[in-house]
């Protein structure tokens, strides 16, 4: 049997637990059973993020942040989401006990490290203002792509951070748990949103191959959720440089974000509408932009909805 080669690019500098379903489906042979030779890879940051690789047609599918897709779609790039990966926001504000920061508005006059993208800056301002604080009083520190940890805060480098993930980066600190303060942004006033979506670009697959890929991927994510031991065994081979204890805890935290009820892959209007509106209100998207133009409708007709939102169901 001749297999169709499918190149899939992940969302970060290295694989992490959010890709567990893809790796399980690959290792268990479910893509091959569907006639697909799936290659999982990460982007070269010197050549851009996953969406840039997708836009150049260098990969067939990629995982990417929702906001970045919408910005590129609004600019006319032929990029489309076909499924969701996460149903929650991943970012956090982190600090440590003793800095006088017990709620977001306490960031006034404090040094907050972040990657100062337009969306990141807008989110910090939103969260501080939502708690009654003055966003202009926050001292912003540009940390670039480096994710400072609670250990860096404890060492005095800054007073708090924005951007690290509660299901990943926050797990690596050595400072004892009771001394850390971690606030997931969707618990302190951020609009709801899908952290990551899965999508295509100019090198799109044939519809039957895309459907086969998504069905096998759903199976992989279900197995990673229901059989974490299997997922961890596979992740040990993919990212052996991370401690098993951290991988285990991360997988435990992140697996529930892959599902909306029992459904995998659904791109939900109740997450897309408020997030698109928020991005537009902060001048990150045009006011008239409709997120549906960035979503490919009807990739599985039996589960398409009138709004053009897709879901893979068991």
N, C-alpha and C positions, 0 to 999 in steps of 0.2 A: 504494500500500500504506500502510495506517495503521500507524504505529509505536507501540509501547508505551513510554511514557516511564519511564525507570529512573534514579532519583537515587542516586548512590553517594558516600558520604562517606569520605575518606581519614583516616589515623590521626594526622596531625601538623598543625602550624600552617601548613605549606605542603607542596606536593608534593615528593617526593624520589625517589631511584632505586628504592625499594621498590615504587613504583606503576608502574614502567615497563611491565609487562605490560598493565595496564589502559589506559594511554595508547596503547600500540602497537595493541591491539585496536580502540580507538576511532578512531585516525587511519587505520588501514588499512581501515576500513569493515566490520569483521567483526561488530560489534554490529548495525549497520544491516542487514547481510545476514541476520541472525537475527531481524529484525523489531523491533529494540530501538533506542530513541533514548536513549542513555546519557549522563547528565550527571555528570561527575566534579567533586567539590567538596571543600572543607575546612571544618572546623567553625568556628563563631564561639566563641572561648574565653570570651566574656562570657556565653554561654548554655550552656556545658558542653561536654564532650568528645563524641566520635562516638557513644558509647553513650547519652548523654543525648538526643541528637538522634534516634537510632533509637527509643528508648523512647517519645518523644513522637509517633512516626509521621511525622516530617518527612523521612525518607529511607527508601528501600527496602532498601538494603544499606549496610554499613559495614565498615571495617577497624579492629580494636581489639586491645589487649593481652589475652592469655588470662586473666590474673588478674582484670582488671576485669570481664570477662564473667562469670566464675564467681562473683564476689562479688554481682553484680547478680542472677544467676540464683538464687543461694541466698536472696536477699531476695524472690524471687517475681516478678521482672520478666520479661515475655514476650520474652526475647531469646535467640537461638539461633545458634550457629555452623553454617555449612554447608560451609566449606572452610578449610584452613590456607593461610597465605601463607609463613611461615618455619618452618624446622625446627631453628633454633638460637636461643639467647639472644643478644641484641644488645648488652647493656650491658657496660661495661668499668669497671675501676678504672684510673685513669691517674695517673702521677706523672712526675717527671723525675729524671735522674741527679743525685746530689749531695745528696739529701734523706735519705739513710740508709734508704730504703725499697726493699728488694730482694725482698720477699715479703709476702703479706697481713698476717702477724702483726707486721710492722714498722710497721704503722699505729698501734700503741700509742703514745699521747702525741703523735700527729700530727693536724693539722687536715684533716679530710676533708669536702669540700663535696658536698652531695646535696640532692635534693628529699625531705624526710623523711616520705614516705608510710609507712604501716604495713608495706607490702611491701618498700619500699626499706630501711627500718631493719632489718627482719628479715633481708634478704639480706646487708647489710653485717655484721651480727653473725654470721651463719652463716659467711661467708667467712673472717672473722678467726678465729673459733673453730675452723673446720676446719683451719686452719694452726697451731693450738696457741696462738693469741694470746688476749688478754683483750679482748672487745668493749667492756667498760665503760671501758677506758682510751683508746679512740678519741675524739678531740675532734670532735664533729659540727658542721658549719657549714651552716646553712640557706641554700641558693642558690636556692630556689624553682624556677621553670621555666627559669631561666637555666642554660645548659650551659657551665660554665667549661672552658677549654681548657688544653692543656699550656703555652701562652703565659702564661695567668693564673697557673699554678703557678710557672713560671719567674720571674714578676714578684713572687712572694712573697705573693700573695693568699691562697693556701692551700698545703697540702703535697701534696694528692692530691684526686681527684674520683671519685665513683661515679655512673654513669648514662648518660654519653655513649656513643654507639654506635661500635664498632670499624669499622663499614662506612660511617660518615658523619661524626659530630662529630670523631672523632680525626683526620680527614684535613685539617682546616682550620688546624691549628697551623702557625706559621711557624718554630718552633724546630726545628733539624735532627733528622732521624729518630733518629740514634744517641743523642741526649740525651733521648728520650722513652721511657717505660716504659708499656706498654699490656697489660693482662691481661683478655681476654674472660672473663666470669664463668663460662662453662661449661667453661673450662679450669682453673679454680682451686677447684672444689668445689661450684658451684651445681647444683641438680637440673636435669635436661634439661627443656626446655619449648619450645613454639611461641611465639615472640615475638609474632606477630600472627596473628589469625584473621579470616576474612571471615564476616559473618553478617547476620541479618535481625531485624526487630522487628515491631510490630503492622502496619506497612504492607508486609507480605510480598507477594512476587510470586506469581502463579499458578505451579504446579509446572512447566509447560512453558516459561514465560518464565525461571524460575530455571535450569532445565537448559540452555536456550539461552545464557543469560548465562555460566554456568560453562564451557560448552564453548568459547565465544569467548574467554573470559578465559584459559583454559588455553593456547589457541592464541597469545594475545598474550604470555604469559610464556615460552612456548617460543621464539617469535621473538625476544624481547628477550634471551634467553640465547644463542641460536645466531647472532643478527645484532646484536651490540652497536652497530655503526655505525648501524643503523636506529633503535635505541632512543635513542641519543645525539642523533641528528638531531631526533627528536620531543621529547626532553627540552629541547633548546635552545630550543624554542618555548614550552615549559611553564614552565620555570624558567631563563630566560636570564641571571639575575643570578648564577648560580654558575659558576665556571670550568670549562671543558670537561675539563681535566685531573683535577679532583676528581670530576666526574660519571663520567668513564671509570673511574677507580680504584674508586670506590664501586660502580659497576655490576659490575665484575670481582669484587669481594669478595662482594657480596650475592647475585648470581645463583645460586650453588650452594645457598644456603639455601632456595630456592624448591622444591627437588626432594628426594624420597626415592627414590633410584634414578632411574627414569625417570618416576615418578609425581608429578603436581602435585595439590595440594588435599587430600591425605590427612590426616585428623585421627587421630593415632597414639596408641593406648593406652600404648605404651612411653614417650611423652612426657607424656601427660596424667595417667597414674596417679601417677608419682612427684612431679609438680608439685602435683597436688591434695593428695596426702598431706603434702607440705612446707607448703603454705599452711594446711592444717588444723592441723598440728603447731605452727604459729606463730600460731594463733588468728585467722587472716585468713578462714578458711572454717569452717563447722561441721564437727565431726568426722565426722558421718554423711553429708556431702554427696557425691553421686555426679555427677561431671562430665558423665555421659551425658545428664542432664536438660537440659543447656545445649547439646546438639548435636542438630540435626535429622536423624533417620535417613532413609535410603532416598530421598535426593533424586535419585539415579540408581540405579535398582534393579540394573542390570547390574554395578555395582561396589560395592554395599553389602556389608558384612561382618556376621557374626552379632553382633558387638559394637556394631553401629550406627555404625561409623566409615566415613566416605566417602572415596573417591578418584576423581579424574578420570584416566582413562588414555588414552593415545594410541590 
